[in-house]
Amino acid sequence: MFCRMGVYEEKKETCGTICLKYLLFTFNFLFWLAGGAVMAVGVWTLVEKNDYISLLSSKTYAASAYILVLAGVIVMVTGLLGCCATFKEHQKLLQVYFVLLLCIFLLEVLAGILAYIYYRQLNAELKQNLKETMTQKYQQEDQEHITVAVDKLQQEFKCCGSNRSSDWAESVWIRSREAGGRMVPDSCCKTPTDHCGRRDHPSNIYKVEGGCITKLENFILDHLKIIGAVGVGIAFVQIIGMVFTCCLYQRLKAEPY
């Protein structure tokens, strides 16, 4: 009877180990896909929205995106390592896998925290710096990236000036001969043509309540929510992976060879 009970217990333990292995393998596959998604969000933010990043004095927004890219790469590598460790039942690899999961967890929580902090201070930063950036650096030597970013901002968001179109009256470039009599940049025009900025009538240029600050703020806030949600969301999913890893490690350690 005792022998049968011993055999039963051993089989039950082995069955539990097999179940954990498949659960962890499934988790690793989904985790690998999630890593690709995290990396894609980070790369997309840096590549597609790089022009707008150049208009911000703080590097927190870009830092959050870089952290997501780094975390995504590590996640994909870790997912493959987790699959190998699971099916080979290698305890040392499982330990390394657990440590990597913990590191990624901390990275993604950090990205989420940075996104939240920047979310709180964004409005003040834009009010303080965007007008100065637009009026002092637009069309200036060695500031081509700012010029491109401002033109793209005004055309995509259909706005003119940081707070209002009259802000351009303080522009270094508008006051210069190079402006050719323009009152605003041509990118303020509803139908951009060469020298169309000479006429700042509402029928010709965008006069939006709140100017470009409101438009850019809403845009970045939406993307900070995505960065924060992706970072924190996947970080908490990783807790499940760490629990599975610990359980499998303890079972393998307890099982006789």
ABEGO torsion letter per residue (X at the ends): XAAAAAAAAAAAAAAAAAAAAAAAAAAAAAAAAAAAAAAAAAAAAAAAAAAAAAABABAAAAAAAAAAAAAAAAAAAAAAAAAAAAAAGBAAAAAAAAAAAAAAAAAAAAAAAAAAAAAAAAAAAAAAAAAAAAAAABGBBGAAAAAAAAAAAAAAAGBBEAABAAAAAABAAAABAAAGGBABBAAABABBBBGAAABABAAABBBBBGEAAAAAAAAAAAAAAAAAAAAAAAAAAAAAAAAAAAAAAAAAAABBX
